């Protein structure tokens, strides 16, 4: 009786058999491994990218079982099957990086950065600048007002940068007349660039050991959430499937991880839990928003930042007052005033103190 399992790349049978690569995120270029005996179902990241030169991602069943011995079937012989054995030319290329000089050239000019202007209107200049600096968000000249979300790994090396344009007033992405998003390595036309993405904000992990890690999709959401909930280290995947692969997730070993998916993506992100746990990562998912969302909120695909921004901080109230009366800013500057707190007046419950004749004030 032959108990050998045969693991092969799924044969091409139309576009439905080609998937999005978990490393380079290009569509219809990723072939997954299948078990011809139909006894094992591999995670979505076990397979090979067709772009051998530009990406080179290849996770074989053997490597998967070495990392996850509990998933290995009994009587599984890896000596016989050779169909999936990596060829020498398929060895992984080294990761490419963006120079520190290129990054540093963008870490200023925030007065022309629409995302900074939006955050400043909500949180004030000091906290908005702190968030931009902490997360190493730069200013790009590619589109007037655009920003750069640098992906800096835990070693301090920058993998790439995502250039995006936001509306300074609404904080929403500019998608008309086209979706304003591109990559720094593409703009620089770097030859043979081998992109291996990491989490946005990953460089904050070494200096925040012991803090729970919260993962969201959008980089802007990570910034907003970090302001309201600083007890977490907020990371962003950049897209629904971004960084949900073995290579990127290894950095989270030993961390307590909570996933905060956008409304509508909860079921899809719940499926990622098995991959996280197979790597020894303690992980859970925050599904409260999915349970309480209205149909309108579900259609809009809101995330936790949309709800947090409804909690208006004191600085946002002050900025609103300054917009209505700009002379207030000059008064604050000249008198070197500092905002301590804002007391909100409710006409239904609060009363205004009227001085009596005995009041000396």
N, C-alpha and C positions, 0 to 999 in steps of 0.2 A: 504494500500500500504506500503510495507516494503522498507524503504530507507536506511537500514543499509548496510554499505560497509563491505565486508568480505575480509580481507587481510591475505593471507596465504603464507608460504614459497613455492617457486616453486617446484613442485614434480620432482623427478629425472626421466629424459627421455633421458639419455645418457650424455656424457661429455659436450655437448653444453649447458646443463642447470646448470653446475657448473662452477664457475668463480674464478678469482684470488682475494684473500682476500685483502681488502684495508688496513688492519692493519699489518698482518704478511707476506703478499705478496706471500703466497704459492698458487700454481695453483690448480684449480679444487677442491677447498674445501669450496667455498663460495656460499651459497644459497640466492638468492634475494627474496624479497617479491613481490607478484603480487596481483593485485586487480581482484577478480573473476568477478566483474561487468565490468571490462575493461574500467573504466572511468579515472583511474589515472595511470600514469607511474612514478615510483619512481626513484630517482637518483641511481647510481650504488652502493653506499655505504650503502643502506638500506637493511639489511639482516643479516645473521648469519654465522659465521665461524664454520666449523665442528670440528675444533681442540679446544674443550672446555677447556682443561687443559692448553695447551701451549699458546693459544691465547685468547680465550674467547670473541672475538669481537661479539657484537650483538646490532644492531641499529634497533629498532622496528618502525613500521609506527607511533605509538602513539608518540614516542620520536621525530620522524622526524617532525610531525605536530606541536608539542609543540615548536620546534625551528623555524618552518616556518609556522606560522598561516595563512599566505596568501595563502598557498597551500592546506589548509584543505578544503575538499568538504562540501557543504551544507548538512544538515541532516545526518551528519556522527556520528554514535553512536559507542562509543568505549566500552560500557558496555557489549554488546552482544557477539562480537567475542572473543573467548578465545583460539583459535588455536595457536595464535602467542604470547600469554602472556608469559613473561619470567618466567621460573621456578626458585626457589631459588638457585639451583645448577648452574644456568647460569649467576649469578651475576658477574659483572666484577671483575677480580682479580687485585690487585694493580700492578702498573708498576714496573718492575725490573730495577735496575741501576748497572752500573759498578763503583767500588770504585774509589775515587779521587786518591788514592795511585797508583792504577794500571795505571791510565791515566798519572800521572806525571812521571812514570818510562819510558814512551815512548817519552817524550818531549825533546829529545836531540839526539845526534848521527846523526845529519843531513848530515855529510860528507859521511855517508853510505846509505843515503836515495836517491833513484834514482829520485823521484819527485822533491826533493829540488835541486838536481844537475841540473835538467832540468830548473827549474825556475831561478836558479842562472845564468845559461848560457844566459838567456833571459833578466833578470832584474837586475843582480848583486847580490852580497851576502847579502847586507843590506836589500834590499826590499824583496828578497826571504825569508830570515829569518823572517822578519816582517809578511809576509803573513802566514807562517807556524805557528807562534806563535799566531797571531790574530785568526786564524781559528782552533787552537788547533789540528794541524796535527802532528801525532807522527811517530816514526820509529819502525818498527816491525822486529823481528828476525825470523818470520815464514818462509819467503823467503828472501834470501839476497837482500837488496836494497828495500824491500817493505815498504809501509807507512800505517798508520792507520788514517782513517777519523773518528774522534770521533763525534758522534751525541750528542751534549750538548744542553739541552733545555734552555728556557729563565730563569729558576730558577737556572741554573748552574749545574744541575744534568745530568750525562752522561747516555743515554739510551743504547747505544751499540757503537761499532766501526767496521767499514768496512776495512778489510785488503786488499790492492791491490798492484800489482806490475806494475811499469812503466819502459819503456826504458829511460835511462838517457839522451840519445842523441836526440831521436825523441819526447819524451814526450808521446808516444802512450802506451796504455795498452798492457801488455804481455799476449797473448791469445794462444800461442803455447808452448809446446805440449798440454796445457790445459789452460782454462781461470783462471788466477791467481786472484781469489777473494774469500774471506771467511769472517766470522763474529767472532769477539772477544768472544762473549758469547758462540759460538760453540766451539772455541778452548779451552776455559777455562772449558768447560763441566759443566756449572753451572746448578744445578738441579732446575727444575720447573721455569726456567727463563721465565718471561712474557714480551715479547718484544712489546713495543709500540713506533714505530719510530717517530722521530721529524725531522725537516729540518736540514740539515747540515749548520751550521752557525747561527742557531736560537739564540744562546747565545749572539749574537751581537745586537739583536733588542733593548733590554732595554737601551743600551748606545747610540743608534742612533735614538732616537725617532724624528719623523718629516722627516726623510729621506724616499724617495720612496724605495720600496722593489722590487728587480728584482729576478725572480725565473728561474733557469736553471735546467737541468737534472743532469749533471755531476759535481762532487765535484771539479775536476781539473778546469772545466770551471768557476766555481764560483771564484776560486783563481785568475785565469788569468784575468777575467773580473773586479775583485776588484782592480787590479793593474791599468788597463787602464781607468776604469770608477768608481772612488771612490765616486762619488756623489750618488751612490745607495748602499743599503745594499744587497749584493748578497747571495742568499740562493740556495741550491741544494736539489732536491727531491731524488736523488740517482738512480732513474729509471723512466720510462715514467709515471707510475701510483703511484709512491711512494709519500706519504704524501698528496695525493689528497683525503682526507677523512675528515669528520667533526671534529674528534678529533684533528688532526694535524693542520687544518686550522684555528681553533679558535684563535690562537695566532696572526693572521694577522688582526683581527678586528681593525678598525680604521686606517689601513695602506693603502696607495696607492700602488697597486700591478701591476706589469707588467710581463707577462709571456714571456720568451724567449725560445721557443721550438727548438729542433734540427730540421734541414730540414727533412721533411717527417713526422714529428709528429705534425705539426701545426693544422690540422683538429682535431686530437685527443685531443690536449690541449685546443682548442677552446671550446670543449664540457664541459670543466671544469669550464668555466666562470660562468655558471648558478649556480653551486654549491657555488662558491666563493661569488657571488652576493646575493644568498639566505641567506648567513651568514652575510650580511651587509658589505661585503668587496668590496671596489672600485677596480675593476680589468679590465685590458685590455690586449691585446696580440700584440706582435711585430711580424708581418708576412712579413716584408720586405725581409728577406733572402729567404723565400719560394718563393716569387714572382720573384726574380732575379737569383735564383740558376740555374746553368747549369745541364744538365742530369748527368754529372760525379759527380758533387757536391751533387746532390740529391741521387745518388746511394751510395755515401760514407757516407751520413747522417751527414754532417758537422754541426757544431754549431757555435755560435758567437765567441767562443774562437779561432777557426781555422782562422777566418778572422782577429780578433784583433792581433793575433800573426804575421800576415803579416806586421803589422806596427812595424818596428824594432826600439825599443827604443835605446837611447844612450848607455846604459849599455851593450846591446846585441852586439853593434858594437865594443865596447871596449873589451868584452870577446872574440869576434872573432879574434881581433888583437892579443890578448894574446895567443890564441891557436896557431896562426901562428908563434909567436915569444915570447916564455915564458920569455925571459929576460926582457920584458916590465913590467911584474908583479913585478919583483925584483926592477926595477927602480922606480916604483910607490910606493912600500913599503919603500924603502930607503929614497926617497925624500919626503915621506908623501904627495904625490900628491892627489888632489881631482878632480874628473871629474865634470866639470861645464856644458859643452855642447859639442856636436859634430856638426861641420859644414860639410855638405855634398857637395862635389864638383861635378858639372855637366859639363863635358867637352864640351857639346854642347852650353852651355849658359854662363858659368863662365870663367873668365880669370885669369891667374896667374900673380901676380904683379912681375915684373922684376926690381930689383934695378937699378937706374940710377947712373951715376958717382957722382951726387950731394948728393946721399943718404949717410948719416953717418952710417947707420946701415949696 
